[in-house]
Amino acid sequence: MKLPGIFLLLFTLSIKVQAQNTLHPVSSDYQYPSDPKVAANLENWRDQKFGMIIHWGIYAVPGIVESWSICNEDWIDRDSTVRYDDYKRRYWDYSKVFNPVKFNPEQWAAAAKEAGMKYLVFTTKHHDGFNMFDTRYSDYKITAGPFRNDPRANVTRYVFDAFRKEGMLIGAYFSKPDWHSQYFWWDKYATPDRNVNYDIRKHPWRWNKFKEFTHNQINELTSEYGKVDILWLDGGWVRPRSTVNAEVLSWGAPIPEFDQEIEMPKVAEIARRNQEGMLIVDRTVHGEFENYRTPEQGIPAGKSDDPWESCITLGGAWSYVPNDRFKSSEWAIHTLVEIVAKGGNLLLGVGPTAEGEFLPVQIERLREIGKWLGKNGEAIYGTRTVEGFQSGDFYFTRAKDSRRYAIRLNKSPLTETVSWEGNAPRKGSKMMILEDNTAVKWHTEGNKTTVTLPKKSLAKLTQEPAITFKFEE
């Protein structure tokens, strides 16, 4: 497919807009759900530990980072020779050429399963307002473009079905702002930033129509697409003004003098009427509708026993970008271990091409992660934190019984003896290497536990990104 001449500009922009990715901290005012069914589903979600988030939309056509290039803020650098309105028009028109003829959700789901992932979050609609499902409330959707005659044009349905068949929990990413909607970015006015571009106080009818539009789409997603476990709401600037805090101010975006709220109690009522006990993640808007926290592109410094999930990209971008640089499987395994030891889940971002496939390098990375988890997953899935969660290159987790795990990240050369401080095994208990149940000798002196590795195991273990020792507390 021949792309517009602006492609190189967009690729440069796709790298620069990653500055928007920030580490939303895990704050101390977390509110645990009071509904026992939501609480039960939350604890089940916490057991899964590892999921995939897929950003896929018209932004895959030029290969840029999601929707941000059409947002007119200082941190987004565009070529000054291109008029903003012209740029937006070109971007909107990518919907006319988005034709993912190789759409292969079974490939995605199989790769996720092989990686050891247990849940999915899929972008049903990003901030640009392009719907990846057959909504009745907008014509800006995958089923109205060149892919409309494909038997699987309603891609969200088939993505959910493919991952559900692999036994995974299903999450629907949904953007609260919708920059394509005349009820959010009204053509009567310019669009100076990410916020609604008119004064809601002066035009309450228009904002009420936007809320109605949002509620209708949430109802569609939670009633017509099978079992959906998580409603993952992005766009945290759409919120009551009273909830704006230092975290929101740190984003550097303008804060309107009025509320931009979509009646979250109503959203939750609709979603949970259709999906009993559904988890809701109103990202960065702390309170009863943020069932777990979602720090982005990083890991909090310490552990937290409140539910949280780091969402981090496998490459340099959330969505498909040509010639992206992908991180190693070793990095992913080390990141997963650290996050789990600190009490969180890892949601790894993988973006398909505009044609609808994962790249071979993405599949290979996922396969390598799964190979390690296949041997060491007992120390990851269903675990919880321990005090003193880290000692040098060691991270510690515990099962819900007396089993404990010491996971050594092989960042430094592996020697015949390895040691850690704290988290000593119970006196007289057996210790083994988890991946093959090889027994090892150990002793604790003071606060230091030293393990002696069998010589026959050393060469093999040196090749592993991390090794796990299992013992009783």
C-alpha positions as CSV (number, residue, x, y, z in Angstrom):
1,M,0.0,0.0,0.0
2,K,1.4,3.4,-1.0
3,L,1.4,5.8,2.0
4,P,1.2,9.6,1.9
5,G,4.3,11.6,1.7
6,I,3.8,12.7,5.3
7,F,4.9,9.2,6.4
8,L,8.4,10.1,7.5
9,L,7.0,13.0,9.5
10,L,4.6,10.7,11.2
11,F,7.3,8.1,12.0
12,T,9.4,10.8,13.7
13,L,6.4,12.0,15.6
14,S,5.6,8.4,16.7
15,I,8.9,8.3,18.5
16,K,8.5,11.8,20.1
17,V,5.0,11.2,21.4
18,Q,6.2,8.5,23.7
19,A,7.1,11.3,26.1
20,Q,3.4,11.1,27.0
21,N,4.0,7.7,28.7
22,T,4.3,8.3,32.4
23,L,4.6,6.2,35.5
24,H,1.3,6.7,37.2
25,P,2.2,5.9,40.8
26,V,0.4,3.5,43.1
27,S,-1.0,5.9,45.7
28,S,-2.1,5.2,49.2
29,D,-5.8,6.0,48.9
30,Y,-6.8,2.8,47.2
31,Q,-10.5,1.7,47.7
32,Y,-11.0,-2.0,47.8
33,P,-14.4,-3.1,46.2
34,S,-17.2,-3.6,48.6
35,D,-19.2,-5.9,46.3
36,P,-18.2,-9.5,47.1
37,K,-18.5,-10.6,43.5
38,V,-16.3,-7.8,42.3
39,A,-13.8,-8.6,45.1
40,A,-13.8,-12.3,44.1
41,N,-13.1,-11.5,40.5
42,L,-10.4,-9.1,41.5
43,E,-8.6,-11.7,43.5
44,N,-8.9,-14.1,40.6
45,W,-7.4,-11.4,38.3
46,R,-4.5,-10.9,40.7
47,D,-3.7,-14.6,40.4
48,Q,-3.3,-14.3,36.6
49,K,-0.1,-12.1,36.8
50,F,0.5,-11.8,33.1
51,G,-1.6,-10.4,30.3
52,M,-1.4,-8.8,26.8
53,I,-2.7,-5.4,25.8
54,I,-3.2,-4.9,22.0
55,H,-3.4,-1.4,20.5
56,W,-4.8,-1.8,17.0
57,G,-6.6,0.8,14.9
58,I,-6.2,3.1,11.9
59,Y,-2.9,4.4,13.4
60,A,-1.4,1.1,12.2
61,V,-1.8,2.2,8.6
62,P,0.9,4.9,8.7
63,G,2.7,3.2,11.6
64,I,2.4,5.8,14.3
65,V,1.7,5.7,18.0
66,E,-2.0,5.5,18.5
67,S,-4.1,8.7,18.3
68,W,-1.8,11.2,19.9
69,S,-0.6,12.9,16.7
70,I,-4.0,14.6,16.2
71,C,-3.9,16.2,19.7
72,N,-2.7,19.8,19.6
73,E,-0.4,20.1,22.6
74,D,3.1,21.6,23.0
75,W,4.8,18.2,23.7
76,I,3.6,16.9,20.2
77,D,6.1,18.1,17.6
78,R,4.7,18.4,14.1
79,D,6.2,19.8,10.9
80,S,5.4,23.5,10.9
81,T,4.7,23.4,7.1
82,V,1.7,21.1,7.6
83,R,-1.5,22.8,8.7
84,Y,-3.1,21.2,11.7
85,D,-6.5,20.9,10.1
86,D,-4.9,19.3,7.0
87,Y,-3.1,16.8,9.2
88,K,-6.2,15.9,11.1
89,R,-8.1,15.4,7.8
90,R,-5.4,13.0,6.6
91,Y,-5.5,11.1,9.8
92,W,-9.2,10.7,9.8
93,D,-9.1,9.4,6.3
94,Y,-6.8,6.4,7.2
95,S,-10.2,4.8,8.0
96,K,-10.8,4.7,4.2
97,V,-7.7,2.5,3.6
98,F,-7.6,0.4,6.8
99,N,-8.2,-3.1,5.3
100,P,-6.6,-5.8,7.5
101,V,-7.0,-8.6,5.0
102,K,-4.6,-10.9,7.1
103,F,-6.5,-10.3,10.3
104,N,-5.6,-13.3,12.4
105,P,-6.8,-13.2,16.0
106,E,-6.1,-16.9,16.4
107,Q,-2.4,-16.2,15.8
108,W,-2.5,-13.5,18.5
109,A,-4.3,-15.7,21.0
110,A,-2.0,-18.7,20.3
111,A,1.1,-16.5,20.8
112,A,-0.3,-15.1,24.0
113,K,-1.1,-18.6,25.4
114,E,2.4,-19.8,24.4
115,A,3.8,-16.8,26.3
116,G,2.0,-17.9,29.4
117,M,-0.4,-15.0,29.4
118,K,-3.7,-15.3,31.1
119,Y,-5.7,-12.3,30.1
120,L,-6.3,-9.8,27.3
121,V,-7.0,-6.1,27.1
122,F,-8.0,-5.0,23.5
123,T,-8.6,-1.5,22.2
124,T,-12.2,-1.4,21.2
125,K,-11.8,2.4,20.7
126,H,-8.9,4.7,21.2
127,H,-9.0,8.5,21.7
128,D,-9.3,9.1,17.9
129,G,-12.9,7.6,18.1
130,F,-12.4,4.9,15.5
131,N,-14.4,2.0,16.7
132,M,-13.0,-1.5,16.3
133,F,-16.5,-3.0,16.8
134,D,-19.8,-2.7,15.0
135,T,-21.3,0.1,17.1
136,R,-24.7,1.4,16.2
137,Y,-23.9,4.9,17.5
138,S,-21.1,5.9,15.1
139,D,-20.3,5.5,11.4
140,Y,-16.6,5.8,12.2
141,K,-15.9,2.2,12.6
142,I,-14.1,-0.9,11.1
143,T,-17.4,-2.2,9.7
144,A,-18.0,0.9,7.6
145,G,-14.6,0.9,5.8
146,P,-13.0,-1.3,3.1
147,F,-13.0,-4.3,5.6
148,R,-16.8,-4.2,6.0
149,N,-17.6,-7.1,3.7
150,D,-15.2,-9.5,5.4
151,P,-17.1,-12.1,7.4
152,R,-15.1,-11.1,10.5
153,A,-15.3,-7.4,10.0
154,N,-16.6,-6.9,13.6
155,V,-13.1,-7.6,14.8
156,T,-13.6,-7.1,18.5
157,R,-16.0,-10.1,18.5
158,Y,-13.5,-12.3,16.9
159,V,-10.6,-11.1,19.0
160,F,-12.6,-11.8,22.2
161,D,-13.7,-15.2,20.9
162,A,-10.1,-16.2,20.0
163,F,-8.7,-15.3,23.4
164,R,-11.7,-16.7,25.3
165,K,-11.2,-20.1,23.6
166,E,-7.6,-20.1,24.9
167,G,-9.1,-19.8,28.5
168,M,-8.1,-16.1,29.0
169,L,-9.9,-13.4,30.8
170,I,-11.2,-10.7,28.5
171,G,-10.7,-7.0,28.9
172,A,-12.3,-4.2,26.8
173,Y,-10.1,-1.1,26.5
174,F,-12.4,1.9,25.9
175,S,-11.4,5.5,25.6
176,K,-13.6,7.9,27.6
177,P,-12.7,10.9,25.3
178,D,-13.7,10.6,21.7
179,W,-12.0,13.1,19.5
180,H,-14.1,12.2,16.4
181,S,-17.4,12.8,18.1
182,Q,-19.2,16.1,17.5
183,Y,-20.3,15.8,21.1
184,F,-16.6,16.0,22.3
185,W,-14.6,17.9,19.7
186,W,-17.3,20.1,18.1
187,D,-16.3,21.4,14.7
188,K,-17.7,24.8,15.6
189,Y,-14.5,25.4,17.6
190,A,-10.8,24.7,17.3
191,T,-9.3,21.7,19.2
192,P,-6.5,23.3,21.3
193,D,-5.8,20.2,23.4
194,R,-7.0,16.8,24.6
195,N,-10.0,18.1,26.4
196,V,-13.6,18.7,25.3
197,N,-13.3,21.9,23.1
198,Y,-16.4,23.7,24.3
199,D,-17.6,25.0,27.7
200,I,-19.8,22.3,29.1
201,R,-21.5,24.8,31.3
202,K,-22.7,26.8,28.3
203,H,-23.6,23.7,26.2
204,P,-25.0,21.2,28.7
205,W,-27.2,19.6,26.0
206,R,-24.2,18.7,23.9
207,W,-22.3,17.1,26.9
208,N,-25.4,15.2,27.9
209,K,-25.5,13.8,24.4
210,F,-21.9,12.7,24.8
211,K,-22.6,11.0,28.1
212,E,-25.6,9.2,26.4
213,F,-23.4,8.2,23.5
214,T,-20.8,6.8,25.9
215,H,-23.3,4.9,28.0
216,N,-24.8,3.4,24.8
217,Q,-21.5,2.1,23.6
218,I,-20.6,0.7,27.0
219,N,-23.9,-1.1,27.0
220,E,-23.1,-2.6,23.5
221,L,-19.7,-3.8,24.6
222,T,-20.8,-5.4,27.8
223,S,-24.0,-7.0,26.4
224,E,-23.2,-8.2,22.9
225,Y,-19.7,-9.6,22.9
226,G,-19.9,-12.5,25.3
227,K,-18.2,-12.7,28.7
228,V,-16.1,-9.6,29.3
229,D,-14.2,-9.6,32.6
230,I,-12.6,-6.1,32.6
231,L,-13.8,-2.7,31.5
232,W,-10.5,-0.8,31.1
233,L,-11.2,2.9,30.7
234,D,-8.5,5.2,29.4
235,G,-8.3,8.9,29.1
236,G,-8.0,10.0,32.7
237,W,-8.5,13.7,31.9
238,V,-12.2,13.0,31.4
239,R,-13.1,13.1,35.1
240,P,-14.7,15.3,37.7
241,R,-12.6,18.4,38.3
242,S,-12.6,17.7,42.0
243,T,-10.5,14.6,41.5
244,V,-7.7,16.4,39.7
245,N,-4.6,15.9,41.8
246,A,-0.8,16.4,41.6
247,E,-0.5,13.3,39.5
248,V,-2.9,14.7,36.9
249,L,-1.2,18.1,37.0
250,S,2.2,16.4,36.3
251,W,0.9,15.4,32.8
252,G,1.2,19.1,31.8
253,A,-2.2,19.2,30.1
254,P,-4.6,22.1,30.6
255,I,-7.3,21.6,33.2
256,P,-10.7,23.1,32.3
257,E,-12.7,25.1,34.8
258,F,-15.6,22.6,34.6
259,D,-16.2,18.9,35.1
260,Q,-15.6,16.5,32.3
261,E,-17.4,13.6,33.9
262,I,-19.4,10.8,32.2
263,E,-21.4,9.7,35.3
264,M,-19.2,6.7,36.4
265,P,-21.9,5.3,38.7
266,K,-24.1,5.0,35.6
267,V,-21.3,3.4,33.6
268,A,-20.7,0.9,36.4
269,E,-24.4,0.2,36.7
270,I,-24.7,-0.5,33.0
271,A,-21.6,-2.7,32.8
272,R,-22.4,-4.8,35.9
273,R,-26.0,-5.2,35.0
274,N,-24.7,-6.9,31.9
275,Q,-21.6,-8.6,33.4
276,E,-22.1,-9.3,37.1
277,G,-19.1,-8.6,39.2
278,M,-17.2,-7.0,36.3
279,L,-13.9,-5.3,37.1
280,I,-13.8,-1.6,36.2
281,V,-10.6,0.3,35.8
282,D,-11.2,4.0,35.5
283,R,-7.5,4.8,35.1
284,T,-5.9,7.3,37.4
285,V,-9.3,8.4,38.8
286,H,-8.9,7.0,42.3
287,G,-11.9,5.7,44.1
288,E,-14.6,3.0,43.8
289,F,-14.3,2.7,40.0
290,E,-10.6,2.1,39.9
291,N,-10.5,-1.6,40.9
292,Y,-6.8,-1.8,40.3
293,R,-4.1,0.7,39.5
294,T,-2.2,0.9,36.2
295,P,1.2,2.4,36.3
296,E,2.4,2.9,32.8
297,Q,5.8,2.2,31.1
298,G,7.5,1.5,34.4
299,I,7.6,-0.2,37.8
300,P,6.9,1.4,41.2
301,A,9.9,1.5,43.5
302,G,8.4,-0.5,46.3
303,K,5.8,-3.2,46.8
304,S,2.1,-2.7,47.3
305,D,-0.4,-5.2,48.5
306,D,-3.2,-3.2,46.8
307,P,-4.0,-4.6,43.3
308,W,-2.0,-3.0,40.5
309,E,-0.7,-3.7,37.0
310,S,2.2,-2.2,35.1
311,C,1.3,-1.8,31.4
312,I,4.6,-1.8,29.4
313,T,5.4,-2.1,25.7
314,L,7.4,-5.0,24.3
315,G,8.7,-2.6,21.6
316,G,9.2,1.1,21.8
317,A,5.6,1.9,21.0
318,W,2.1,0.7,22.0
319,S,1.0,0.1,18.4
320,Y,2.7,-1.0,15.3
321,V,5.6,1.2,14.1
322,P,7.9,0.2,11.3
323,N,11.4,-0.9,12.3
324,D,10.5,-0.8,16.0
325,R,13.1,-2.1,18.4
326,F,11.8,-4.9,20.6
327,K,13.1,-5.7,24.0
328,S,14.6,-9.1,24.8
329,S,12.7,-12.0,26.3
330,E,15.2,-11.8,29.2
331,W,14.1,-8.2,29.9
332,A,10.4,-9.3,29.9
333,I,11.1,-12.2,32.3
334,H,13.1,-10.0,34.7
335,T,10.4,-7.3,34.5
336,L,7.6,-9.8,35.2
337,V,9.5,-11.3,38.2
338,E,10.1,-7.8,39.7
339,I,6.5,-6.7,39.2
340,V,5.1,-9.9,40.7
341,A,7.4,-9.8,43.7
342,K,6.2,-6.2,44.3
343,G,2.5,-7.4,44.2
344,G,1.5,-6.4,40.6
345,N,0.6,-7.9,37.3
346,L,2.4,-7.2,34.0
347,L,0.3,-6.2,31.0
348,L,2.6,-6.4,28.0
349,G,1.8,-4.3,24.9
350,V,2.0,-5.9,21.5
351,G,0.8,-4.2,18.3
352,P,-0.3,-6.0,15.2
353,T,0.5,-4.7,11.7
354,A,-2.1,-2.8,9.6
355,E,-2.8,-6.1,7.8
356,G,-3.7,-7.8,11.1
357,E,-0.7,-10.0,12.0
358,F,2.0,-10.2,14.7
359,L,5.5,-9.9,13.4
360,P,7.8,-13.0,13.6
361,V,10.0,-11.2,16.1
362,Q,7.0,-10.5,18.4
363,I,6.0,-14.2,18.3
364,E,9.5,-15.3,19.0
365,R,9.8,-13.1,22.0
366,L,6.5,-14.4,23.4
367,R,7.6,-18.0,22.8
368,E,10.8,-17.4,24.7
369,I,9.0,-15.9,27.7
370,G,6.6,-18.8,27.7
371,K,9.4,-21.3,27.7
372,W,10.7,-19.9,31.0
373,L,7.3,-19.6,32.5
374,G,6.5,-23.2,31.5
375,K,9.2,-24.3,34.0
376,N,9.0,-21.6,36.6
377,G,5.3,-20.4,36.5
378,E,4.5,-21.9,39.9
379,A,6.6,-19.1,41.4
380,I,4.6,-16.5,39.5
381,Y,0.9,-17.4,39.1
382,G,-1.3,-17.2,42.1
383,T,1.4,-15.8,44.4
384,R,1.5,-12.9,46.8
385,T,4.2,-10.7,48.3
386,V,6.6,-11.3,51.2
387,E,8.3,-8.8,53.4
388,G,11.8,-8.1,52.2
389,F,10.7,-8.9,48.6
390,Q,14.3,-8.4,47.2
391,S,17.8,-9.2,48.1
392,G,20.3,-8.2,45.4
393,D,19.5,-10.2,42.2
394,F,16.9,-12.3,44.2
395,Y,13.2,-11.6,44.3
396,F,10.8,-13.5,46.5
397,T,7.2,-14.7,46.2
398,R,5.0,-16.9,48.2
399,A,2.2,-19.3,47.4
400,K,-1.0,-19.2,49.4
401,D,0.2,-22.1,51.5
402,S,3.7,-22.5,53.1
403,R,5.6,-22.6,49.8
404,R,8.1,-19.8,49.1
405,Y,10.2,-19.0,46.1
406,A,13.5,-17.3,45.6
407,I,14.0,-16.2,42.0
408,R,17.5,-15.2,41.0
409,L,17.8,-12.9,37.9
410,N,20.9,-14.0,36.1
411,K,22.3,-10.5,35.6
412,S,25.7,-11.5,36.9
413,P,27.6,-14.7,36.3
414,L,26.2,-17.8,38.1
415,T,28.6,-19.5,40.4
416,E,28.5,-22.8,42.3
417,T,27.1,-21.0,45.4
418,V,24.6,-18.2,45.5
419,S,23.3,-16.3,48.6
420,W,20.6,-14.0,49.7
421,E,19.6,-12.2,52.9
422,G,16.3,-12.6,54.7
423,N,13.5,-15.0,53.8
424,A,15.3,-18.0,55.2
425,P,13.8,-21.5,54.6
426,R,12.3,-23.4,57.5
427,K,15.0,-25.3,59.4
428,G,15.3,-28.8,58.1
429,S,13.1,-28.2,55.0
430,K,14.0,-29.3,51.5
431,M,15.0,-26.9,48.8
432,M,14.9,-27.7,45.1
433,I,15.5,-26.0,41.7
434,L,11.9,-25.5,40.5
435,E,12.4,-26.1,36.8
436,D,13.5,-29.7,37.2
437,N,13.0,-30.5,40.9
438,T,16.7,-31.0,41.5
439,A,17.4,-31.0,45.2
440,V,20.1,-28.5,46.4
441,K,22.1,-28.2,49.6
442,W,21.6,-25.0,51.6
443,H,22.4,-23.5,55.0
444,T,21.5,-20.3,56.8
445,E,23.9,-18.4,59.0
446,G,22.6,-15.3,60.7
447,N,20.5,-13.6,58.1
448,K,22.2,-15.1,55.1
449,T,21.1,-18.2,53.2
450,T,23.7,-19.9,50.9
451,V,22.7,-22.5,48.3
452,T,25.1,-24.9,46.6
453,L,24.3,-25.8,43.0
454,P,25.1,-29.2,41.6
455,K,27.9,-29.0,39.2
456,K,25.9,-31.0,36.6
457,S,23.2,-28.3,36.7
458,L,25.4,-25.2,36.6
459,A,26.1,-25.1,32.9
460,K,22.4,-25.5,32.0
461,L,21.2,-22.9,34.6
462,T,23.8,-20.4,33.4
463,Q,21.8,-20.2,30.1
464,E,18.6,-19.4,31.8
465,P,17.4,-15.7,32.3
466,A,16.5,-16.6,35.9
467,I,16.4,-19.6,38.2
468,T,13.9,-20.4,40.9
469,F,14.5,-22.1,44.2
470,K,11.5,-23.6,46.0
471,F,11.3,-24.2,49.7
472,E,9.1,-24.1,52.8
473,E,8.9,-21.1,55.0
